Amino acid sequence: MSDRCILIGAPVEAGTGRRGADMGARAFRAAGLAETLRDLGLEVREHGNLFIGPVVPKAHPNPMIGDIAEIAAWTEVIEKVAYETAAQGMPIFLGGDHSVAAGSIAGINRRAVEDGRELFVLWLDAHSDYHTLDTTESGNLHGVPAAYVTGRPGFAGYFPPLVAPVKPENVCMVGLRSVDPAERSALDGSGITVHDMRAIDENGIGRLVGSFLKEVVVRGGILHVSLDVDFLDPEIAPGVGTTVPGGATFREAHLVMEMLHDTGLVRSLDVVELNPFLDERGRTALLLVDLVASLMGRRILDRPTRSWS
């Protein structure tokens, strides 16, 4: 885990059917993310917001899909920046909707392959986002990034080609509670580890995440964390357009972040789907800043760290 954090605004909202997610990066900054990280003794580099130029509309046989050319353009830009900044520190992508992950994970994995490292992804989300362009019924492309980065077919000619897909068995999805039938069918036998909220209730989030982290350590891997606001229960994080009741609690979320810090293996992070227009006096943005601080080492008590070796 790097001592240099690189904050990258990715104001993407074309992947969702609701406006406001493009203001997320600004809300994180207003909530004091950079100052919080500096208080932890970390170096913070502000990359600023990414942008794309005009795009030529492109049609897809699935009539529900809109803005595919725009999302493809964002994916290309974000992938390039992820690849470049991964060699300079720890990129933190401030979304924007979850289509951001299509570019961030693709770019981080390109760097990992060049470095001879194996990338693992912890996907913290109420949704699997495992639709392809053919199976999505809503047409909202924040529902496809996990499918794209793991190499599911159907993206060729529409999304940028992947240098290397992430191995499905290297992906762990935690907190799922809203999965469409087509996604559920595709996940079965995919190799992706899936822990829905019932599994968390029955086993505890620490045991489930801990098992995945041990596997990363054993296989000498590195981690990308993709945190969607709707992983959290809407009672504590209302500022998202895709609220699903029954999400992770305050302590469950912090425990995951603390465990991730203990591994020292996190190399990159997405924080996505914050919609300040739906938030309550910055409540969700402030909570997410606290979670990022826990991931980067802030502790309530100075206590021995669990060994992951």
Buried (B, 14 or more C-beta within 10 A) or exposed (E): BBEBBBBBBBBBBBBBBBEBBBBBBBBBBBBBBBEBBEEBEBEBBEBEBBEBEEBEEEEBEBEEBBBBBBBBBBBBBBBBBBBBBBEEBBBBBBBBBBBBBBBBBBBBBBBBEEEEBBBBBBBBBBBBBBBBBBBBEBBBBBBBBBBBBBEBEBBEEBBBEBBBBBBBBBBBBBBBBBBBEBBEEBBEEBEBBBBBBEBBEEEEBBEBBBEBBEBBBEEEBBBBBBBBBBBBBBEBBBBBBBBBEBBBBBEBBBBBBBBBBBBBBBBBBBBBBBBBBBBEEBBBBBBBBBBBBBBBBBEEEEEEEEEBE
